[in-house]
Amino acid sequence: MRRYTVLLYPEAEGGYSVVVPAFGWLATQGSTVEEALAMARDVIEVATRGLLEDGDDVPEPDGDVLPMVAAAAVAEPAALSA
């Protein structure tokens, strides 16, 4: 089984956007976390099939090492004067 990192972003109007960095920021979405992950699996499978059919390389899986994700707070930039 191949394992890829997916990033889920909660949307203000509800649901989640999902991106798959290994596939050039392939994206999908879902109404719940579970649905978003299922959609991610589907889009990865479709993309993989397309790459193989075209004779292109499939991105290497991430393996068992999961990335750490954190938010970094930064100060608002000063307004530029003309």
N, CA, C and O atoms as CSV, one atom per row, in Angstrom:
chain,resi,resn,atom,element,x,y,z
A,1,MET,N,N,0.847,-1.177,0.000
A,1,MET,CA,C,0.000,0.000,0.000
A,1,MET,C,C,0.894,1.242,0.000
A,1,MET,O,O,1.846,1.330,0.775
A,2,ARG,N,N,0.582,2.191,-0.867
A,2,ARG,CA,C,1.336,3.445,-0.950
A,2,ARG,C,C,0.668,4.471,-0.035
A,2,ARG,O,O,-0.558,4.516,0.073
A,3,ARG,N,N,1.480,5.283,0.615
A,3,ARG,CA,C,0.955,6.244,1.584
A,3,ARG,C,C,1.445,7.649,1.226
A,3,ARG,O,O,2.648,7.903,1.167
A,4,TYR,N,N,0.490,8.558,0.987
A,4,TYR,CA,C,0.816,9.936,0.629
A,4,TYR,C,C,0.266,10.904,1.667
A,4,TYR,O,O,-0.789,10.670,2.256
A,5,THR,N,N,0.987,11.982,1.880
A,5,THR,CA,C,0.517,13.047,2.754
A,5,THR,C,C,-0.595,13.811,2.055
A,5,THR,O,O,-0.471,14.156,0.880
A,6,VAL,N,N,-1.676,14.074,2.770
A,6,VAL,CA,C,-2.749,14.935,2.278
A,6,VAL,C,C,-2.960,16.034,3.316
A,6,VAL,O,O,-2.861,15.793,4.519
A,7,LEU,N,N,-3.249,17.226,2.843
A,7,LEU,CA,C,-3.482,18.365,3.731
A,7,LEU,C,C,-4.950,18.752,3.649
A,7,LEU,O,O,-5.474,18.984,2.560
A,8,LEU,N,N,-5.616,18.822,4.797
A,8,LEU,CA,C,-7.027,19.195,4.853
A,8,LEU,C,C,-7.147,20.601,5.400
A,8,LEU,O,O,-6.560,20.936,6.428
A,9,TYR,N,N,-7.916,21.421,4.701
A,9,TYR,CA,C,-8.141,22.805,5.103
A,9,TYR,C,C,-9.631,23.010,5.341
A,9,TYR,O,O,-10.418,22.881,4.404
A,10,PRO,N,N,-10.044,23.330,6.579
A,10,PRO,CA,C,-11.455,23.612,6.827
A,10,PRO,C,C,-11.881,24.854,6.038
A,10,PRO,O,O,-11.155,25.847,5.993
A,11,GLU,N,N,-13.052,24.788,5.424
A,11,GLU,CA,C,-13.594,25.916,4.667
A,11,GLU,C,C,-14.591,26.686,5.521
A,11,GLU,O,O,-15.331,26.088,6.302
A,12,ALA,N,N,-14.615,28.001,5.380
A,12,ALA,CA,C,-15.501,28.857,6.181
A,12,ALA,C,C,-16.965,28.461,6.012
A,12,ALA,O,O,-17.738,28.522,6.969
A,13,GLU,N,N,-17.351,28.058,4.806
A,13,GLU,CA,C,-18.740,27.703,4.540
A,13,GLU,C,C,-19.054,26.251,4.887
A,13,GLU,O,O,-20.180,25.792,4.694
A,14,GLY,N,N,-18.061,25.533,5.397
A,14,GLY,CA,C,-18.237,24.129,5.771
A,14,GLY,C,C,-17.485,23.217,4.827
A,14,GLY,O,O,-17.192,23.592,3.691
A,15,GLY,N,N,-17.178,22.044,5.286
A,15,GLY,CA,C,-16.449,21.086,4.481
A,15,GLY,C,C,-14.954,21.331,4.529
A,15,GLY,O,O,-14.465,22.178,5.277
A,16,TYR,N,N,-14.241,20.571,3.715
A,16,TYR,CA,C,-12.783,20.610,3.720
A,16,TYR,C,C,-12.243,20.568,2.299
A,16,TYR,O,O,-12.723,19.803,1.464
A,17,SER,N,N,-11.253,21.387,2.037
A,17,SER,CA,C,-10.463,21.287,0.814
A,17,SER,C,C,-9.279,20.403,1.139
A,17,SER,O,O,-8.756,20.433,2.254
A,18,VAL,N,N,-8.854,19.611,0.158
A,18,VAL,CA,C,-7.755,18.676,0.356
A,18,VAL,C,C,-6.749,18.860,-0.772
A,18,VAL,O,O,-7.130,18.947,-1.940
A,19,VAL,N,N,-5.479,18.920,-0.428
A,19,VAL,CA,C,-4.423,18.952,-1.444
A,19,VAL,C,C,-3.454,17.795,-1.195
A,19,VAL,O,O,-3.253,17.354,-0.063
A,20,VAL,N,N,-2.856,17.315,-2.302
A,20,VAL,CA,C,-1.911,16.209,-2.250
A,20,VAL,C,C,-0.593,16.710,-2.832
A,20,VAL,O,O,-0.405,16.665,-4.048
A,21,PRO,N,N,0.322,17.187,-1.988
A,21,PRO,CA,C,1.557,17.802,-2.472
A,21,PRO,C,C,2.393,16.931,-3.405
A,21,PRO,O,O,2.981,17.452,-4.352
A,22,ALA,N,N,2.463,15.635,-3.169
A,22,ALA,CA,C,3.306,14.762,-3.988
A,22,ALA,C,C,2.866,14.734,-5.449
A,22,ALA,O,O,3.660,14.424,-6.337
A,23,PHE,N,N,1.603,15.056,-5.691
A,23,PHE,CA,C,1.049,15.046,-7.040
A,23,PHE,C,C,0.893,16.454,-7.596
A,23,PHE,O,O,-0.058,16.734,-8.325
A,24,GLY,N,N,1.816,17.334,-7.255
A,24,GLY,CA,C,1.736,18.698,-7.792
A,24,GLY,C,C,0.559,19.470,-7.243
A,24,GLY,O,O,-0.060,20.259,-7.958
A,25,TRP,N,N,0.250,19.252,-5.999
A,25,TRP,CA,C,-0.849,19.947,-5.329
A,25,TRP,C,C,-2.200,19.599,-5.928
A,25,TRP,O,O,-3.077,20.454,-6.059
A,26,LEU,N,N,-2.355,18.332,-6.291
A,26,LEU,CA,C,-3.635,17.779,-6.701
A,26,LEU,C,C,-4.650,18.119,-5.619
A,26,LEU,O,O,-4.326,18.042,-4.434
A,27,ALA,N,N,-5.866,18.493,-5.995
A,27,ALA,CA,C,-6.836,18.949,-4.997
A,27,ALA,C,C,-8.198,18.284,-5.176
A,27,ALA,O,O,-8.566,17.854,-6.269
A,28,THR,N,N,-8.930,18.216,-4.067
A,28,THR,CA,C,-10.299,17.728,-4.056
A,28,THR,C,C,-10.976,18.320,-2.828
A,28,THR,O,O,-10.409,19.192,-2.171
A,29,GLN,N,N,-12.167,17.862,-2.515
A,29,GLN,CA,C,-12.864,18.375,-1.327
A,29,GLN,C,C,-13.873,17.359,-0.829
A,29,GLN,O,O,-14.201,16.396,-1.523
A,30,GLY,N,N,-14.365,17.588,0.396
A,30,GLY,CA,C,-15.384,16.738,0.980
A,30,GLY,C,C,-16.127,17.479,2.068
A,30,GLY,O,O,-15.622,18.456,2.621
A,31,SER,N,N,-17.325,17.018,2.375
A,31,SER,CA,C,-18.165,17.671,3.385
A,31,SER,C,C,-17.711,17.398,4.810
A,31,SER,O,O,-17.884,18.235,5.696
A,32,THR,N,N,-17.126,16.220,5.029
A,32,THR,CA,C,-16.614,15.831,6.349
A,32,THR,C,C,-15.157,15.397,6.188
A,32,THR,O,O,-14.682,15.214,5.067
A,33,VAL,N,N,-14.461,15.236,7.292
A,33,VAL,CA,C,-13.077,14.753,7.236
A,33,VAL,C,C,-13.038,13.384,6.562
A,33,VAL,O,O,-12.191,13.134,5.704
A,34,GLU,N,N,-13.947,12.509,6.945
A,34,GLU,CA,C,-13.974,11.160,6.379
A,34,GLU,C,C,-14.209,11.208,4.871
A,34,GLU,O,O,-13.536,10.510,4.112
A,35,GLU,N,N,-15.170,12.036,4.438
A,35,GLU,CA,C,-15.451,12.154,3.015
A,35,GLU,C,C,-14.269,12.792,2.275
A,35,GLU,O,O,-13.935,12.372,1.167
A,36,ALA,N,N,-13.644,13.789,2.874
A,36,ALA,CA,C,-12.493,14.447,2.248
A,36,ALA,C,C,-11.350,13.453,2.057
A,36,ALA,O,O,-10.691,13.460,1.017
A,37,LEU,N,N,-11.112,12.603,3.049
A,37,LEU,CA,C,-10.056,11.587,2.929
A,37,LEU,C,C,-10.410,10.539,1.872
A,37,LEU,O,O,-9.538,10.087,1.130
A,38,ALA,N,N,-11.676,10.157,1.803
A,38,ALA,CA,C,-12.114,9.207,0.772
A,38,ALA,C,C,-11.927,9.817,-0.614
A,38,ALA,O,O,-11.479,9.138,-1.538
A,39,MET,N,N,-12.268,11.093,-0.760
A,39,MET,CA,C,-12.083,11.776,-2.042
A,39,MET,C,C,-10.602,11.869,-2.391
A,39,MET,O,O,-10.226,11.744,-3.556
A,40,ALA,N,N,-9.756,12.091,-1.375
A,40,ALA,CA,C,-8.310,12.145,-1.606
A,40,ALA,C,C,-7.810,10.801,-2.129
A,40,ALA,O,O,-7.026,10.755,-3.077
A,41,ARG,N,N,-8.259,9.716,-1.517
A,41,ARG,CA,C,-7.859,8.388,-1.995
A,41,ARG,C,C,-8.297,8.181,-3.446
A,41,ARG,O,O,-7.533,7.674,-4.267
A,42,ASP,N,N,-9.530,8.578,-3.750
A,42,ASP,CA,C,-10.046,8.424,-5.112
A,42,ASP,C,C,-9.226,9.221,-6.121
A,42,ASP,O,O,-8.854,8.695,-7.170
A,43,VAL,N,N,-8.942,10.487,-5.812
A,43,VAL,CA,C,-8.228,11.332,-6.769
A,43,VAL,C,C,-6.781,10.857,-6.947
A,43,VAL,O,O,-6.227,10.968,-8.041
A,44,ILE,N,N,-6.170,10.333,-5.893
A,44,ILE,CA,C,-4.817,9.774,-6.009
A,44,ILE,C,C,-4.834,8.549,-6.918
A,44,ILE,O,O,-3.959,8.387,-7.768
A,45,GLU,N,N,-5.839,7.683,-6.733
A,45,GLU,CA,C,-5.943,6.489,-7.577
A,45,GLU,C,C,-6.155,6.858,-9.048
A,45,GLU,O,O,-5.538,6.264,-9.932
A,46,VAL,N,N,-7.020,7.833,-9.308
A,46,VAL,CA,C,-7.277,8.265,-10.683
A,46,VAL,C,C,-6.022,8.887,-11.296
A,46,VAL,O,O,-5.676,8.601,-12.442
A,47,ALA,N,N,-5.346,9.741,-10.523
A,47,ALA,CA,C,-4.128,10.379,-11.015
A,47,ALA,C,C,-3.046,9.338,-11.289
A,47,ALA,O,O,-2.349,9.419,-12.301
A,48,THR,N,N,-2.904,8.370,-10.403
A,48,THR,CA,C,-1.914,7.313,-10.581
A,48,THR,C,C,-2.200,6.521,-11.853
A,48,THR,O,O,-1.294,6.253,-12.642
A,49,ARG,N,N,-3.462,6.150,-12.047
A,49,ARG,CA,C,-3.847,5.408,-13.246
A,49,ARG,C,C,-3.520,6.212,-14.506
A,49,ARG,O,O,-2.990,5.666,-15.474
A,50,GLY,N,N,-3.837,7.509,-14.493
A,50,GLY,CA,C,-3.552,8.362,-15.640
A,50,GLY,C,C,-2.063,8.474,-15.928
A,50,GLY,O,O,-1.644,8.409,-17.084
A,51,LEU,N,N,-1.269,8.641,-14.890
A,51,LEU,CA,C,0.181,8.720,-15.074
A,51,LEU,C,C,0.739,7.435,-15.678
A,51,LEU,O,O,1.562,7.476,-16.593
A,52,LEU,N,N,0.286,6.292,-15.159
A,52,LEU,CA,C,0.763,5.005,-15.671
A,52,LEU,C,C,0.352,4.799,-17.125
A,52,LEU,O,O,1.144,4.317,-17.935
A,53,GLU,N,N,-0.886,5.163,-17.455
A,53,GLU,CA,C,-1.366,5.027,-18.840
A,53,GLU,C,C,-0.558,5.906,-19.789
A,53,GLU,O,O,-0.339,5.535,-20.943
A,54,ASP,N,N,-0.113,7.068,-19.312
A,54,ASP,CA,C,0.673,7.985,-20.143
A,54,ASP,C,C,2.162,7.647,-20.145
A,54,ASP,O,O,2.947,8.292,-20.841
A,55,GLY,N,N,2.552,6.634,-19.367
A,55,GLY,CA,C,3.958,6.257,-19.296
A,55,GLY,C,C,4.794,7.185,-18.437
A,55,GLY,O,O,6.020,7.201,-18.546
A,56,ASP,N,N,4.131,7.966,-17.575
A,56,ASP,CA,C,4.836,8.896,-16.696
A,56,ASP,C,C,5.135,8.247,-15.347
A,56,ASP,O,O,4.534,7.238,-14.977
A,57,ASP,N,N,6.065,8.840,-14.632
A,57,ASP,CA,C,6.417,8.344,-13.302
A,57,ASP,C,C,5.339,8.707,-12.292
A,57,ASP,O,O,4.759,9.792,-12.338
A,58,VAL,N,N,5.087,7.783,-11.387
A,58,VAL,CA,C,4.172,8.017,-10.270
A,58,VAL,C,C,5.009,8.531,-9.107
A,58,VAL,O,O,6.058,7.961,-8.810
A,59,PRO,N,N,4.564,9.605,-8.439
A,59,PRO,CA,C,5.333,10.124,-7.297
A,59,PRO,C,C,5.596,9.044,-6.252
A,59,PRO,O,O,4.762,8.173,-6.006
A,60,GLU,N,N,6.768,9.127,-5.651
A,60,GLU,CA,C,7.112,8.192,-4.584
A,60,GLU,C,C,6.212,8.453,-3.373
A,60,GLU,O,O,5.922,9.605,-3.051
A,61,PRO,N,N,5.777,7.396,-2.710
A,61,PRO,CA,C,4.966,7.585,-1.503
A,61,PRO,C,C,5.803,8.156,-0.364
A,61,PRO,O,O,7.032,8.091,-0.375
A,62,ASP,N,N,5.101,8.717,0.618
A,62,ASP,CA,C,5.774,9.318,1.765
A,62,ASP,C,C,6.262,8.288,2.765
A,62,ASP,O,O,7.089,8.610,3.618
A,63,GLY,N,N,5.781,7.073,2.688
A,63,GLY,CA,C,6.186,6.048,3.646
A,63,GLY,C,C,5.486,6.241,4.973
A,63,GLY,O,O,4.368,6.752,5.033
A,64,ASP,N,N,6.146,5.833,6.023
A,64,ASP,CA,C,5.543,5.882,7.354
A,64,ASP,C,C,5.858,7.155,8.114
A,64,ASP,O,O,5.386,7.333,9.237
A,65,VAL,N,N,6.650,8.048,7.523
A,65,VAL,CA,C,7.020,9.289,8.205
A,65,VAL,C,C,5.988,10.358,7.863
A,65,VAL,O,O,5.844,10.748,6.704
A,66,LEU,N,N,5.283,10.822,8.870
A,66,LEU,CA,C,4.270,11.852,8.656
A,66,LEU,C,C,4.861,13.226,8.930
A,66,LEU,O,O,5.676,13.384,9.838
A,67,PRO,N,N,4.450,14.226,8.142
A,67,PRO,CA,C,4.983,15.571,8.370
A,67,PRO,C,C,4.395,16.177,9.634
A,67,PRO,O,O,3.323,15.779,10.090
A,68,MET,N,N,5.102,17.133,10.187
A,68,MET,CA,C,4.570,17.915,11.296
A,68,MET,C,C,3.979,19.181,10.700
A,68,MET,O,O,4.585,19.799,9.825
A,69,VAL,N,N,2.813,19.565,11.164
A,69,VAL,CA,C,2.161,20.766,10.656
A,69,VAL,C,C,1.902,21.691,11.833
A,69,VAL,O,O,1.373,21.267,12.862
A,70,ALA,N,N,2.273,22.945,11.680
A,70,ALA,CA,C,2.053,23.938,12.724
A,70,ALA,C,C,1.734,25.272,12.071
A,70,ALA,O,O,2.036,25.482,10.897
A,71,ALA,N,N,1.129,26.164,12.823
A,71,ALA,CA,C,0.846,27.511,12.334
A,71,ALA,C,C,1.878,28.464,12.918
A,71,ALA,O,O,2.251,28.344,14.085
A,72,ALA,N,N,2.335,29.400,12.114
A,72,ALA,CA,C,3.299,30.399,12.567
A,72,ALA,C,C,2.628,31.767,12.532
A,72,ALA,O,O,2.221,32.226,11.465
A,73,ALA,N,N,2.507,32.417,13.672
A,73,ALA,CA,C,1.917,33.746,13.744
A,73,ALA,C,C,2.987,34.785,13.427
A,73,ALA,O,O,4.093,34.737,13.966
A,74,VAL,N,N,2.652,35.705,12.562
A,74,VAL,CA,C,3.586,36.768,12.205
A,74,VAL,C,C,2.876,38.108,12.318
A,74,VAL,O,O,1.653,38.186,12.200
A,75,ALA,N,N,3.650,39.158,12.546
A,75,ALA,CA,C,3.080,40.496,12.668
A,75,ALA,C,C,2.554,40.963,11.319
A,75,ALA,O,O,3.071,40.580,10.269
A,76,GLU,N,N,1.529,41.787,11.360
A,76,GLU,CA,C,1.002,42.385,10.132
A,76,GLU,C,C,2.087,43.251,9.514
A,76,GLU,O,O,2.773,43.980,10.230
A,77,PRO,N,N,2.257,43.185,8.193
A,77,PRO,CA,C,3.278,44.025,7.559
A,77,PRO,C,C,2.891,45.497,7.645
A,77,PRO,O,O,1.713,45.845,7.566
A,78,ALA,N,N,3.882,46.347,7.805
A,78,ALA,CA,C,3.632,47.796,7.833
A,78,ALA,C,C,3.181,48.239,6.447
A,78,ALA,O,O,3.665,47.726,5.438
A,79,ALA,N,N,2.264,49.181,6.400
A,79,ALA,CA,C,1.805,49.699,5.118
A,79,ALA,C,C,2.960,50.405,4.411
A,79,ALA,O,O,3.737,51.121,5.042
A,80,LEU,N,N,3.062,50.203,3.136
A,80,LEU,CA,C,4.110,50.852,2.354
A,80,LEU,C,C,3.700,52.288,2.056
A,80,LEU,O,O,2.574,52.535,1.623
A,81,SER,N,N,4.599,53.232,2.283
A,81,SER,CA,C,4.281,54.621,1.972
A,81,SER,C,C,4.705,54.922,0.542
A,81,SER,O,O,5.688,54.377,0.041
A,82,ALA,N,N,3.954,55.789,-0.097
A,82,ALA,CA,C,4.221,56.096,-1.511
A,82,ALA,C,C,5.378,57.044,-1.680
A,82,ALA,O,O,5.727,57.398,-2.806
